[in-house]
Amino acid sequence: MRFLFLGDMVGSTGREAVWDQLPGLISDLKLDFVVVNGENAAHGFGITEEIFLKTIDAGADVVTTGNHVWGQKEALSFCERYDTFLRPANYPKGTPGRGATLVQARNGAQVLVSNIMGRVFMHPDLDDPFACAEEVLGSCPLGEQADAVILDFHAEATSEKQCFGHFVDGRASLVVGTHTHMPTADCQILDGGTGYMSDAGMCGDYNSSLGMEKEELINRFVTKIPRGRMEIATGPATICGVGVEISDRTGLAEKIAPLRKGARLEETVPSFWL
């Protein structure tokens, strides 16, 4: 199975780049399944129902989120209506929406996708992400109900991300980190066969500070005094993510490589798909 994960869409420039390029990527690379993180898609904070639906229409099979999932209050209501919209699974019980979903891929495979959030430097009051992963994986095991398992681990600390990847190794097809907006160079297949990348990067303007206009943020670092609102950088966007070839027999990763397309970073597409 050919799987693509795209990192956090940041603002209008990021989401429009995804909407513009994703249909062609699906067609040209013959992708079976696509997940996109959308938690920064609406002005950098949260996502609206319209943005979610347009991302699905562009070809995403599931949209994941993170700590800004409720940045747009309407998400509290529309999250209940769609099986393909995920908030972190380790929010307290009773939180609206869902943290995991089982979706059929274009090739007929059943794909479990879950969104889990880290606690280090993030939200220490959340439920334990490791225990949450045990519950998610136990309810729909790879090789039984699920032909593939994709985990979006939305976290700050690379140590927590790496330990999480090793913790589920052999039980998930892919663990991919989101949240820090910078693509890492550690694409690998772990010992048990799980594909891993510490951070997929963002889909947005890299001539910025994590997708935001850099001048105001530089000012805050230098003077410690806010001069205005933080605004989304609106220059040409680069879309960043990771491509994985998943075994139809085992559901584990066989090949993994980054994908970057856009004006700022060096472009690359997984060679095993060309």
Secondary structure, DSSP 8 states (H G I E B T S, - for coil): -EEEEE-EEBHHHHHHHHHHHHHHHHHHHT-SEEEEE-TBTTTTS---HHHHHHHHHTT-SEEE--TTTTSSTTHHHHGGG-TTBB--TTS-TT-SSBSEEEEE-TTS-EEEEEEEE-TTTT-TTS--HHHHHHHHHHHS-BTTTBSEEEEEEE-S-HHHHHHHHHHHTTT-SEEEEESS-S--S--EE-TTS-EEES---EEB-SSSBTTB-HHHHHHHHHHSS--S---B--S--EEEEEEEEE-TTT-SEEEEEEEEEESSS--B--GGG-
